[in-house]
Amino acid sequence: MDFTLSEEQKMLQESAREFALKEMLPTIREYEEERRVNHALTKKLGELGMLGIHLPERYGGSGYDYMSAVLVWEQLSYVSWTQTLTALGHGVLAGTVLNLGANESQKQKYLPPLCSGESIIAVGAVEPAAGSDAAAIETSARVDGDQWVINGSKNFITSGGLADTCLVLCQTDKNLGWRGIALIAVDTDTPGFSSHPISMVGDLAGDLSNLGFLDCRVPRENLIGEVGRGLHISLHGIDTARLFISAGALGITQSCLDASIEFARERSQFGKPIGSYQMIQDSIASLAAELMAIRWQVYYAAYLKSRDLPHAKELSAAKILASDLAVKASEEAIRIHGAHGCTDDYPPARHYRDSILMTILGGTREMHKLTIGRELLGLNARS
């Protein structure tokens, strides 16, 4: 297995890093302090072909594999995982869902404007009583003539307040369990739709919202795929989102490591740079070593996913290790920076806020450990 980057991949990587440093870094502090979304980033990333980087070219995507996508997501997250999530997360999740489950007419309708940045599409899966247990959803959809009537709520929906359309996971018949679950497209200007922003410990320059659906009526042809396949289709999108989170965690860790190295060289105490002290070198060396190892785990998961090979346990391992490392790296970087690390004058504080969210979004570490255990043992864990 060879992870040597092609010249094209190197160009993608450099282009994404240049974009992050020139378009995101100069203003990220301003947007976080004002809790505003930088809407221009989505359009600019669309022009560069990075919104639908893993989506087919015939629908406006760039047609790259997941390994190439990881390189882009990692570099953009080096500056801000929140802005990366808000600017192109809909391409990651909704784009994957539509590419897998939508019919040709729906793909032609939704994917080209998504890839160009002209339209934002959210996915509404999580509910108050349905997080990791996605099959427990209660948002209902019933047929009334040639329309679906949708009632319920969704929680913690990325770009829920920005979206033009939301792909809503609904239960059409509770007696059928997961076989009754459907995925239905709801335009956000539909009467009865509402969004309510929520404040998180991180995501300061992003948008996470709770959504409400009160007798929302949409055409029956807004069904994505078939009734009974809604959960299956959504989980494929969530699978890609987990890879995105893992890649973003690599970007955060690299940024914290680089910031710590620079600070340790420049900051002097007792007449010499703090980087010359053994404990500081130990912290930096340990982070670097872990990053080297975990980066290859993430790349391996991307390699398998690109080839449509089984990758559940490999991706779960990548998601656990990478997101935990991002938290550890930002904590260590804050300690190395001392009081400076607790301010927004340096990157670690921003990354710490965002990395905490990574351990929850896309599935908790406990859920992913159950996935790995089930894959290895062939048995479902019992309480």
Order of alpha helices (4+ residues) and beta strands (2+ residues): alpha-alpha-alpha-alpha-alpha-alpha-beta-beta-beta-beta-beta-beta-beta-beta-alpha-beta-beta-alpha-alpha-alpha-alpha
